[in-house]
Amino acid sequence: MPDQNNEKLALLKETLQENVGMSKYEADVYLALVRGGAQTMSELAKVSGVPKQRVYDTVEDLRDNEFVEIIDDYPRKAYAVDPTEALSDVQNQLKRAEEYLEEFHEVVETVESGIALFKSKRTIEKYVENLLTSAKHDILLLCPVSKLSLVADPLELCEDQQVRVIVSDPSPESTNDVDPDGVLPETVGAVRETTSAEHFALITDRNRGLYWSTASMEQSKDEEQGFYITNSQLALILDRFVSESVWPLSRPLRSRVPSLPQQYLRIRDCLSDLSQIAHERPLDSIRVEFEGYDTDSDEEVHEFGSLTSFYFTDYDRRASLTVDLGEADDGVQSPLVTVGGVGNRLEDYSAHIITISEINESTDDILDDETREYLRACQRELPHEFGTRSVVSGFAAYVDRMREIIEEWSNGYQSVGQSEAFKEALFRFDASERVPRIEWTQTRTEPGGHVAHTGHTFDNLGYDITLIGPLGTPIHSEFSREFRDQTLVSVGETTNTDYLRFKDQKLLFTEPNLDRISWETLLEEVELTELAEYVDGTSLMTVGTEFSTPTLPSLFRGLREDLWPTLSSPPDNVQVATDAIDRFGASQVRNGYAELGELDEIVTVTVNANRSQTRRFRDIYDGDPGTHSKSTVQRVRESLGVTRYIMHTNQGGTLATENNVLHAQAPQVVKPRQVRNVDAHFISGVAIGLTENVSDGALLILGNSVGRYFMRHKEAPNSEELRSFISQYDTFFKS
């Protein structure tokens, strides 16, 4: 023990002399007073070993430096001031020196091990600020409420970065949500809240990060530690923890519909934004550019194309884009590829940078000469008066029931406004022992299906239209009320589609009609002579297939063999609107449309399809994209054996005949009121043109016009509105 005390005294003497600035005599006297308490000068000289004549001066110097106090008694005594108090000035000086050093110290950008540990709170805060201010593209922050003031000012400068914040560890005494607008600047695009106690985590550009432990947990007794991460793989692990584990289970407090273009480092961020954008514009109007690698060859790639579909949910690790690569003339021949995020091996490509923008930012918003020619033809060929001819529409019909989810009863009911709130309610059910029970209410009903869509368009323009389909027995009021001045022929019971409507999206529950209409079942409800009376003398028969693909052969054969021979003045055109062909196997689709070619031998048949349906036909009939001299729409037309095949996309319509392929641009709609059902209204526009026997180019203009009017106004046009739109068609393009 004496040896240990001697070592301690030697260390203390050395420290007091070298670090505090005491002389040898001062250190000896001070330590003697610390160990022995109050002592006279004679006692001090004996204990410290300092000559008595020097003790007086030494004690006076120590008192001047506030290390000792003197008792003015006889004999005089001295005692040591409490070491903590005595050394406080030295400690303050050291702290100021540390602060000055940190101020001048440059932040370490490269750490040999990829991670550095800091225990100084000031140092950690400095690295937080540096990460925020140096971020180039992306900031993801998990921040306890107590630390929000630390990041608010640096985040206000992040105007060009995508910023998402999760607020954690709210006060248990607080009954109110965190107000992001009161704490976080507008540069933060999305804010969520988690009630769990989470440490501070900051990741910038997915390649640097900082994890600040115990920063959020007041009950923790551990010292605060900041782990500064420069290794990109370690940063990515932290990023995935926050973005895939914490973010999806946190409650949204702030979100915005993104503007385009946008760049993303995480595919889930991109898909989350797309799920909002998809409610405002068609998917094929969005351009996707990505950088990454081919998952088969590991070769680096930089590709771009148009978006065709995507898969995303907060509660599934799978997330992908389906992109149409290339610049094929008809927009169909180029291959479809799937794109996943970093580390993905299931998709064709893995992307680490994804950019989405509007396709129509290029030459698509300048009216080309071909479209201008068809527009002039349409303007010349429009009838002086709509509604002088008659039409038959069949056979797809059902009732749309608009519904809202009830959240609570208070002075009536309160509906669930956002789809996220509905999802959260489902998870609460899953976590409880109660049987899930959801209350909903029906707000209105309306007719749906091909019969209803074409019926609305022709009815608005004053045509006589006969609607044949499963309208109910007796006919449902939705049809009789909406089409009270038209002829309605029911051939069976209808089914329902429940539209679960939220402010940000809607969910459809469709009850398919299992009693599919075939020629035999049709004649069980309507005699052939009666059916002939409805069809004879009309200008067009338009047919929606929907769920009836397997029974189409009997329908087309019956029209050709049984009905048409009985007609004295048959329609000039038959229009077939494809739908739901992706729900059936290739052989069913081939068999379903096999009779179309023979029907076309006695009446002109026009088939309408969108781009995805055209791809489906292509894959079924030749399955070899990009190796033919003819365009895809031409090859599909030949495979079906019909006179016309029309494909419609967000960019416009493409029409193939035996000798030609025509294309007409569609006006782009800014902030459309309706995106769903635009296909049906394009088809209705083409049906008007077929009824009036306009030229092929004019058919495309009419299809584009009715479809785009519906996007703008959420309803079909009347005669004056349609003429006005066509007269202004070219004004929607840049001059």
N, C-alpha and C positions, 0 to 999 in steps of 0.2 A: 504493500500500500504506500509506504514512504516513497518508493521509487516512482509510483504513478503520480503522486502529488508533486514530486519534483519535476516530472515531465510536464504536468499541467502548468506549474508556475513558470517553467522555462518558456512554454508556448505563449502564456499570457504576457510575460515580459517582452518577448519578441514582438507580439502583436501590438502592445501599447506603444512601444518605441517606434516600430516601422509604420504602423497604420494610423495610430492616434497622434503621434508626434511628441510623446513624452521623452524626457531624458532618462538616463539609467537610474539616477537618484529618485526622480519623480515616480517611475514605475515601481521601484522598491518600496517607497513610502506608501504609495496608493494601495498596493497589494497588501502591505502590512495592516493598513486601516480597514481594508475590505475583510480581511480574515480575522482581525482582533478587535474590531469595534473602536470606540473612543479611547484615545491614549494621550498621555502627556508627551512632551517633546523628548524627555529622557527615555521614556518607555519605547518611543518610536525609534530612537537612535539604536537602542539595544536590539529590538526585534528586526529592524530593516537592514542593519549593518551600515547605515549612512552616518558619517561623522556628525556629532551633535551640533557643531557650529554650522553645518550645512542643512540640518533638518529644518531650522526656522525658515530660511529662505525658500527651501523646497516646498514646505507646506503653504507659504504665501503664494507661490506660483500656481500650485494646484488649486488654491481657493480662487485665484483670479480666473482660472479656466473652468471654474464651477465643478471641479471634481471632489473637493472636500469643503467642509465648513469648520470654523474655529469657534470654540466656546471661550469667551473672554472671562475666565475665572482664574484662580490661582491654585495651583499652577495651570497654565493654559493647556487646553486639550484640543484635539482635532478628531473628526470622524468623516468617514467616506460618504459622499452623496450616493443615493441608490444608483447602481450601475446603469439601469435602464434609462433613468432620467439623465444621468451624466453623459451617456453616449448618444442621446437623442439627436443632438446637433450633428454628430458625425454620421448617424444613420440618415438624417435628412439630406446631408450633403451627398452621401452615396446614392440615395434615391434620385436626387436631382441629376447626378452624374449619369445614372443609368438611363433616365429619361432623355437626357441630351444625346447620349450615345445611340439610343434607339431612334431618335429623330434623325440623326445623321446616317444611321445604318441603312444600307440598301437591302431591299427584300431579296432573300435567297430564291432564285428562280430554278436552280438545279440542285437537287439533293441526290447525292450518290446512291443512296439506298432507295430513293423514290418516295420517302416519307421522313418528315422531320417532326420532332416533339418539342412543343413550347409549353412552358408553365407560367410565363408572365402574361397576365391578363392584357396588359397594354400591347405586348407583342402579338397576341392572338388577334386583338381588335385591329391592329395595323394590317395584318395579313387578310382579314376579312375585307377591309376597305380596298386593299390592293386587288384582290380577286374580283370584286364587283366593278371597279373602275377599269380593269384591263380586259374584261370579257368582250369578245368580239361578236358572238352570235346568240348565245343562250345562257340563261341563268336559272338554276333550279335551287330553291332555298327552303329548308325546313327550319323554322325559327320559333323558339319559345316567345310567348307574349312579352316577357320581360326584356327581350333583346330587340324588339321591333324598332325602338328609337335609335339603336345603333346602326341599323341598315337603311333607315328611311332616307336620309340625305344622299348617300351614294346611289341608291336606286333611282332617285329622281333624275340623275344624269344619264340613265340607261334608256335613252329614247330609241335607239336603233337595235336593241337586243330583245329577244323574246324572254319575258320574265314571268316565272310562276312561283308562287309562295304558298307554303303550307304553314299555317299558324298553329302552334302546339302548346300544350300545357296551360290552358286558360285557368284563371283562378277558380277554385271550387266554390267560392262564395258568390261568383258572378252568375246571374241568371240570364244575362243577355249575350247574344252572339258578339264576337269581335267585329267591330265596325271597320272594315278595311279602308273605307273612304276617309275615315278620320285619322288613320295612322299611316297607310301606305300611299305613295304617290300614284298618279294616273299611269305612269310608265309600267306598272305591274299589271299585266294583262289578265291574269287569272289568280284568284285567291281561294284557298280552301282551308278548312279548320278541322283539326283532330283533337279530341278531348283527352287523348293519352299524353303522358309525359314523355316527350322525345327530346333527345339531344339535338344541339344545333348542327346542321349539316348544310354545306354550301358546295355546289358543283357548277363550274363554268365551262362551257364549250365541251362538256363531257370528257375533258382531259386534265383538269386540275380541280382540287377540292380541299375542303377543310372540315374536319370533324371535331367539334368542341364538346368534350364530354363533361357531364355534370352541370353544364350551363343552364339546363332547364329544370334541374331537380334539386329543389331547396332542401329536401330531406336527406340528400346524399352528403356524407361526411368526407368523401374523397376530394382531393385537391383538383382544381380545374386543369384540364390538359387540352391543348390544341394540337391536332395531328394534321400537318400541312402536307398535302399529297401532290406530288408532281409526276408520279408514275401513271400513265394514261389507263392502264389496265385496272389498277387499284381504284382510280377515280371512276371508271366505268362501273365497277362493282358497287360503289357507294351510290352512284347515279341510279342504278337499277333498283337498289333497295328503296330509295326515296320515290322514284317515279312509278315503280310497279307494285310496291308493297304498301306504301303509306298514302300516296296520292289517290289511288282508286277508292280507298276506304274512308277518305276524308270528305267532309260536307262542303259543297260549293258555296262560297260567299260572294264571289265576283267572277263573271265571265263575259266575254264579248264575242260577237260574230266577227271572225277575222276578215280583214281586207286582203285582197290579192295584189301582187304576188307575196308569197311567204316562203321562208326557208326553214327547214327543220333538221335537227340532228337526231331526233327520236321519231321513229315511225308512229308510235302511239300518239304523240302530240299532233302529228300530221293528220292521222285518222280521226282524232277527236275533233279537230277543226272541220274536217271534211264532213263529219256527221251533221254539223250545223250548216255548212255551205250547201249540202245536198238538198236542203229544204228550200233553197232560194234559186238554184240553177241546175240544169241537167248535168249529169256526170260527164258526158262527152264534150262539154264546153270547157273542161278543165285540163290544162296541160301539165304533165308530170315530167320533171327532169330529175335524174338521180345519179349519184356517184357511188361506186361500191365495187363489188367483185362478183364474178360468175361463180355460183356455188358448186358447179361441177369441175371447172378448170382452175378456179382460184385466180383467174386473170382479172385485172382491174378493168372496169367499164365506166363509161359515161354515156348514158342513154336518155332519150326523151320520147314522149308519145302522149296520147290522149288517155284519160282515165275511163275505164269501162265499169269497174266495180271495186269494192273494198270490203274487208271484213275487220270488225273492231267491236270490242266491248270491254268495259273496265274490268270485267270479272273473268276474262279469259286471256291467257298468256299469248295465244295466237293473234297475230295482227299482220295483215298483208294488203297490198294493192294489186289490182290486175290492170295492166297497162297495154295499150295498143301501140306497139313500136312502129316507127317508120312513117313515111309520108305517101302511102298508097293513094292512087287517084280516087278510088271509090271509098276509101276509109275502111275497107274490110280485109283486103288481101294481106296487110302486114300482120305479123304474128302477135298473139297475145302472150304476155309473160307475167309471172307473179313476182312481186318484190316484197321482201321482208326486211326486218331491221338488222342491226349489227349482231353478228354471231349466228344468224339464222342459217339453217341448212336445208329446210324443207321447201323453200321457194326457189325460183330460178335464179334470182339475184338477191344479194344482201347489200343494203344501202346504208351508208353512213351520213350522206347529205341528200335531202329531198327538197325540191323546190316545186311549188304548185303555182300556176298562174292561169289567166284566162286565155283560151285559144284565140278568141276573136281580137286579140291585140294586134294581129298582123294584117295580111291582105284580106281576111274574111270580112272586115268591116268596110271594104271598098267594093261597090257594086261592079261586077264584071260584065263584059259585053254580052255573054250568053244569057245571063239572068235578065239583063236589060231588054234583050230581044223577046224573051218569054213574057216579061211584064207588059210590054207593049201589045203583044198578041192577046194576053188576058184582058187588058183594058178594052181592046177592040171587040173581043168575042163575048164579053159579059152580056147576058140577055137584057133587053130593055126593061123587063119585069121578071123578077123571081117569082116562083110559085105557080107557073102555068102548067107544070108537068107533075106527075105523081111517081111515087117511089114505094118499094116494099123493103122492109128491114127485118131480119131474123138472125139467129134464133136464140141468142144469148141474152138473158135478162135475170136480174135479181133485185132485191130491195136493199138499199144502203140505210143502216140505222146508225145515226150519229149519237155517240155516248160520251159521258164524262164520269170520271171516278169521283166518288164522294169522300172527302177527307174528314169533315166533321159537320155536325148539325148545330147551327147557331143562327137563330132568326132565319130559318130555312137552311139549306145545305151550302157548304163551301166545297168547291171542286178542287181537285189536285191540279195545279197549273203546269208544273214542269215534270217531264218524264223522269228526271233523276229522283224526284220525291216519290214517285210511284215505285221505282226500283228499290229505294231505301225501305219502303213499306214492305215489299216482298221479302227483303232480307230480315226484317224484324219478325215477320211471320215464321221464317225458317229457323230463327233462333229461339222461338217461343214454343210452349207446349200446346198452344191453342190450335185448333183447326183453322187454317187461313180462310178468312171471309172478306170478300171485297164487295163493296156496295157501288153500284153505278146507276146512272139514270139516262134515259133516252131523251135527247133534246129535240130531235126531229128525224123524219124519215124522208127518203127521196128515191126515185127509181134509178137503177144502175145497169151496167152492161152495155153491150154494143147497141142493142135496140134503143136504150134510153139516150145514149150519146148522139147517135144519128138522128133520133127522134127530136131531140132538142134543137139541133142545128136546122133541120128542115122545117120544123114547126115555126121557129123564129123567122124564117124567110118566107113563110106563107105557103109552103108546099102541102099537098095532100100526101100523107104517108101512112101506110098500113104497117103496124107493128105486130109481128108474129113471134111468139116465144112463150116460155113458161111464166105467164103473168098471174097465175093463181086461179083457183076455182072457188068462189067467183073471182073475177079480176080484182087484184089488190087496189085499194084506193089510191096508192101512190101513183099508179099508172093511169087510172081513170081520171084522177084529179089533174095530173100534169098534162095529159094528152086528151082532154075532154072533147076536142074538135076533130080527133083523128080516129081511124079505124083500128080497134084493138082485137087481136085474135089470140086467145090463150090456148096453149097446147100442153098444159100441165101445171103442177105446183111450182111456185118459185122458191128460191132459197134466199138467205140473208147474208150480208156482209156487215159486221159490226165495226164501225170506225171509232176507235178509242182515241179521242182527241185531246192533245195537250197544246200548250202555247208554242212549244218548240218542235213538236213532231206528232205523228199519229201512228197508231198501231192497228192493223187490219186483221180481223178474225173472219175468214171467209168459209162459208159452208158450201162446198162444191155440190152441184146438183148431180147426184148419182144416177138419176133417171135421165141419162143422156138421150138427146133427141136423135133418133135415126129416122130414115124415111118411113119405116114401118110404124113406129110410134107416132110420127107426125100424122099419118093417114088415119090412125085410130081416133085422133081428136078432130081432124078436119078432113072432110071428104075431098077427093081429088077435084071434083067439079067445083066445089066451093073455093079450094085453093087456087084453081085456075082463074076464077072470077077476080080474086084479089090481085093476081099477078098480071093478067092480060091487060094490055094497054098502058102499063107503066113503062117508064124510061130506064129504070135501074132496079136490080135486086142486089142489095148489099147484105152480106152474110158474115156474122161474127162467129168464130169457131170456139174460142175459149176452152172449156173442158171437154169439148165434143170431138177431139181429134180421132179417137178410135172409131167413131160412127160416121165420120165424114164420107167414106166411100159410098155408103148406102144413100146419103143425102145427095151427093153429086150425081150418082147414077140415077136416082129417082128423078131429079130435075131433068136430066138428059133424056131418059128413056120414057118416063111416064108423063111429066108435066109439059115439057116444051112441045111435044107433038099436038097437044090439045089447044095450044094458044094460037089465036088468029093474029094477035099483034104483040109478040113477046118483047121483053125489054131488050134494048140494044146492048146493054152491058150487065155483067155480073161482077160484083166486087167481093173479094174474099179477104177479110182482115184476120191475119194469123195471130194467135195468142197461145200462151202456155205450152208451146211445143217443147220447151226445155223440161217439162214435167213428164214427157213420154220418151220411150226408147226410140232408137233410130228406126227400127223396123216398123213400129207403130206410126211414126211420122211419115215414112215412105209409103206405107199402105194407105194412110189417111188422105194423102194428096195425090194418090196414083190416078184417080178418076178425073182430076182437073183438066188434064190434057185433052181427054175425049169430050168433056163439056165445052172446052174452048173451040172445038170443031163446029159447034152449032151456035155459039154465042161468044162474043168477045169477053174474055176473063182477065181481070186485073187483080193481082195479088199485092196487098200492102203488108209491109213488115218494118220493124225497126232494125237497128244495126246488129244487136245481139241475136235477134231471130234470124237475120240474114247469115250470120256466122254459123248458127246452128244448122241451117239448111246446107251451107257450104260444107260443113264437116260431115253431114250425113250423106251428101251426094258425091263429093269428090275428095274431101279430107286432105287436100294437098295445096295449101295456100301458097301463092307467090310463084307458081311454076307454069302459069298459063298466059297466053297472049291476050285472052279475053278477060274483061273485068269480072269480078265475082258476081255482081248483080246480073250480068248477062248469062253467066254459066248457070246460076240458080234459076233464071227464067227458062232457059232451055231444059233444065232438069225437070221443072214442073210442067213444061209444055204449054205455057200460057202466052197470051199476046203481050201483056205488059207485066212487069215486075217493078214495084216502087219501094225504095228504101228511104226512110226518113231518119234524120239525125238532128242534133241541135244546130248543125251548120246549114241544113237545108234538105232538099229532096233530090234523089237520083232515080231516074226512070230508064228502064231498059226495054227496048223492043227488038224485033228481029234484026233490024238494020242500024240501030243507033242506041247510044247511051247519052241521056240528057241530065244536066245538073242545074238546079236553081238555088241560089243562096237564100237563106232565110234571114230576115232582119233580127238583129240581136236585141234582146229585151233587158233593159236595166231594171233591177229590183222587181222581178216578176211577182205577181200576186199569187200565181199558181204554177207549180211545176208538174205535179201529178196529173195524169190523164191528158197530157198534151198530145200523146200518140193518137188517142181516140179522136181528138178534134182535127188533127192533120188528116186522118182517114175520112172524117166527115167532110172536110174541104175538098178532098179528091172526089168524094161521092157527088158533091154538087157539080163539079166539072164533068164527071161522067154522065150525070143526068142531062146536062146542057150540051153534051157532045162537043166540048171545046178541044183545042189541040193539046198535044201531049205536054208541051212547055207550059201552057196555061193551066193544065192540071196541077203542076207543081206549085205554081204561084198561088192558086186557090188553097191548096193544102197548107202551104206555109202561112198564108194570111189568116185562115180560120184558127190554126194552131197558135200563132203568135198573138192574135187578138185575145184568145182564151187565156194565155199566159199573162197578158196585161190586165185583163178585166175580170177574170175568173167566171166568165159566162160566154156563151156563144153569141155572135153578132146578129143583129137584124139586118135587113136589106140595106138601109142607109149606112149603117156602121161598117158593113163589109165593103161597100163601094168606096166609102171614105178611106178605109185602111189601104185598099188596093191603089187608090189614087195617090196616096202619100207613101207608098211602099219604098220608093227610091230615096225619100228624105230620111229614112232610118239608117242610111249608109253615109259614109264620108264622101264628100264630093271629090 
